[in-house]
Amino acid sequence: MTATGRGPTAEPRSESGTLRRVGPPARRFLAARRTVLARLAAWSLVESAQTFLVGYGVAQAVDRGFLAGDTRTGLGWLGVAALAVVLGAPVIRGVFAELAGLTEPLRDRLVRRAVDQSMARALARPGDGDRAAVSRLTNQVEIVRDSFAGLVLTLRSFVFTAAGALAGLFSLDPALLVVVLPPLAGGLTLFLLTLRPMAAAQRRALNADEALGDHATRARGGLRDITACGTQAETARSGARLIADAAATSRVLARWAAVRTLALGVAGQLPVLLLLVAVPWLRGRGVTTGALLGAFTYLAQALLPALHTLMTAIGAAGTRLLVVLDRFTVPEARPSPDGAAQPAALPGRAGLPRPPVRSPLPRIPAPSQRVPAVELRAVTVGYGARAEPVLDALDLRVEEGEHLAVVGPSGIGKSTLARLIAGTCAPWSGVVRVTGRTVAGRGAAELAALRVLVPQQAYVFTGTVRDNLAYLRPDAATSDIEAAVRDLGAAPLVERLGGIDAPLRPDDLSQGERQLIVLARAHLSTARLLLLDEATCHLDAASEARAEEALARRPGTLLVVAHRMSSAVRADRILVLDGVRAAHGTHRELLERSSLYRDLMGHWSRTGG
Ligand SMILES: Nc1ncnc2c1ncn2[C@@H]1O[C@H](COP(=O)(O)OP(=O)(O)OP(=O)(O)O)[C@@H](O)[C@H]1O
């Protein structure tokens, strides 16, 4: 069972650690590009001058033009402000052209690094090539490039716009700065203080989301096995825990987002408000109407939008940049089965991920001959509240050590019977007991100790052959594993795979080969009851016979939902399900007594088995 939620980034990492690792190469990278930085600064200075001119132009247009009754001068200054806005376009083009001189070398460098890392990993672990790794890494490189470009753009724009606006305010009247600067500085300080905790909260939220997504993917992929092994409750519990984690981290993140909104309000909106409140005081100090309008223009047109973009960009792109850079600069970590991360350089046996870990099962002592292996008393079961029952008041007793085959037309309820006995489906009424114990209400571990249900779909997982064979008995001796493999007729398959310690990849096996592995696994289990639900349907008749005979020789009871009627002939006793009725007996007895059994046999021999 693999449906546990552990994201690949569940390892705790700190923002300061990332900055320490990224700092020196980043400084070297920027130092080698001084000319590009100087050209970028030059374009940005033009942006400052443009900001300055817009507010200054408005102020002069009002004071020297419109309020002085000189409309032409007013319009002239407004023209200057408008020209400054229009000239913004070539400035932006110049900035973008220089930006490419920073982002493209960064991308090339990271791609080279990503490919080198993947090649090194492939050489260190031949045969364990992750074909998606390069494309995943190059995708992350694009994220770094875009986030980096966004940060340089917004940070640069804010610094130079703020410089232009503050210079403009100073030139209009230094008293304006007394009103505007304190809330601006306070809001910015508050914003800077939120950076580190917000990045940590964002990383935790990202990890929690990844862990939840990982859990959902694993649970969806393993649904059949979760149902077969009865671990729905456990899977649901770990899912609920991960959902609670994700919700808690999102709430923390939301709280920090609220603090950041407050910072934006203090730095961006409060100066406007204070400026309005301080109008009488400013007028008393000789600040002109034009200067006031110019100040509002600086705040509304330049500072507030630049601040908003900066805070949003640093919040989103900055954190994304840190998280992705972190993955480039530290060795990839893999989760260990107990949830703690372990370095990628220490893979499981044969270089493969560790298989799901199961604790050894409690061994059930052989019951006395008087206690039946399986007992059903007046069991009625069906699907859906108003549906007809599939099995109605069924009584059945299977003795310890017996080999029972269940036959019947398709859809009659054979698999339902197997699931009832396995405890993965509950009866509407009646009692199901295995070795004298009521099955209803037992946990997965208890049920696993009582019985093994082998469904038609054989579940094998990536690991070694041994991991797969000993899944239900992790402490099985090598000699026991080899004996089970021999008995089942799986020795040529295991030999082809390279022995029991060779790696096994599900995709390399046919359906029949998967069934052989799973049957050998069931053979090794310590549970005394084996339930095969068409578990040999992909084997040829001879392999099926060999496997069933081996499983019947194993100490304990064997119940086979037959895929071929030859399974019935081999069994000690046969249960024929016929609608809600049932008949049972030996092959000979049923040939005499059951017309349905005769029909099934006749049809089977006519179609050549
Ligand atoms: N999960 C389910 N929900 C609703 N109906 C179901 C479910 N599983 C089985 N059934 C219905 O119950 C009846 C018995 O199904 P079951 O699979 O036990 O029959 P079966 O004899 O094993 O069939 P087959 O030989 O084709 O596998 C069928 O009508 C089937 O459609």
The ligand as an SDF file (V2000), in Angstrom:
LIG
                    3D

 31 33  0  0  0  0  0  0  0  0999 V2000
  -19.5660   -2.6550   -6.3190 N   0  0  0  0  0  0  0  0  0  0  0  0
  -20.7140   -3.0220   -6.8650 C   0  0  0  0  0  0  0  0  0  0  0  0
  -21.7500   -2.1550   -6.9240 N   0  0  0  0  0  0  0  0  0  0  0  0
  -22.9480   -2.5180   -7.4460 C   0  0  0  0  0  0  0  0  0  0  0  0
  -23.1910   -3.7240   -7.9530 N   0  0  0  0  0  0  0  0  0  0  0  0
  -22.2130   -4.6220   -7.9210 C   0  0  0  0  0  0  0  0  0  0  0  0
  -20.9240   -4.3260   -7.3860 C   0  0  0  0  0  0  0  0  0  0  0  0
  -20.1380   -5.4190   -7.4930 N   0  0  0  0  0  0  0  0  0  0  0  0
  -20.9060   -6.3600   -8.0710 C   0  0  0  0  0  0  0  0  0  0  0  0
  -22.1300   -5.8920   -8.3330 N   0  0  0  0  0  0  0  0  0  0  0  0
  -23.2410   -6.6120   -8.9360 C   0  0  0  0  0  0  0  0  0  0  0  0
  -23.4910   -7.7350   -8.1040 O   0  0  0  0  0  0  0  0  0  0  0  0
  -23.7590   -8.8550   -8.8900 C   0  0  0  0  0  0  0  0  0  0  0  0
  -22.7430   -9.9430   -8.5330 C   0  0  0  0  0  0  0  0  0  0  0  0
  -21.4620   -9.4990   -8.9250 O   0  0  0  0  0  0  0  0  0  0  0  0
  -20.1510  -10.4010   -8.7040 P   0  0  0  0  0  0  0  0  0  0  0  0
  -18.9920   -9.6270   -9.2280 O   0  0  0  0  0  0  0  0  0  0  0  0
  -20.1080  -10.8500   -7.3150 O   0  0  0  0  0  0  0  0  0  0  0  0
  -20.4690  -11.6050   -9.7000 O   0  0  0  0  0  0  0  0  0  0  0  0
  -19.4860  -12.7350  -10.2440 P   0  0  0  0  0  0  0  0  0  0  0  0
  -20.2290  -13.9850  -10.1980 O   0  0  0  0  0  0  0  0  0  0  0  0
  -18.1820  -12.6790   -9.5420 O   0  0  0  0  0  0  0  0  0  0  0  0
  -19.3090  -12.2440  -11.7450 O   0  0  0  0  0  0  0  0  0  0  0  0
  -18.0900  -12.5330  -12.7520 P   0  0  0  0  0  0  0  0  0  0  0  0
  -17.9600  -13.9920  -12.8950 O   0  0  0  0  0  0  0  0  0  0  0  0
  -18.5390  -11.8570  -14.0270 O   0  0  0  0  0  0  0  0  0  0  0  0
  -16.8900  -11.8770  -12.1320 O   0  0  0  0  0  0  0  0  0  0  0  0
  -23.6500   -8.4260  -10.3410 C   0  0  0  0  0  0  0  0  0  0  0  0
  -24.9480   -8.1500  -10.7910 O   0  0  0  0  0  0  0  0  0  0  0  0
  -22.8390   -7.1770  -10.2820 C   0  0  0  0  0  0  0  0  0  0  0  0
  -23.2080   -6.3080  -11.3140 O   0  0  0  0  0  0  0  0  0  0  0  0
  1  2  1  0
  2  3  1  0
  2  7  2  0
  3  4  2  0
  4  5  1  0
  5  6  2  0
  6  7  1  0
  6 10  1  0
  7  8  1  0
  8  9  2  0
  9 10  1  0
 10 11  1  0
 11 12  1  0
 11 30  1  0
 12 13  1  0
 13 14  1  0
 13 28  1  0
 14 15  1  0
 15 16  1  0
 16 17  2  0
 16 18  1  0
 16 19  1  0
 19 20  1  0
 20 21  2  0
 20 22  1  0
 20 23  1  0
 23 24  1  0
 24 25  2  0
 24 26  1  0
 24 27  1  0
 28 29  1  0
 28 30  1  0
 30 31  1  0
M  END
$$$$
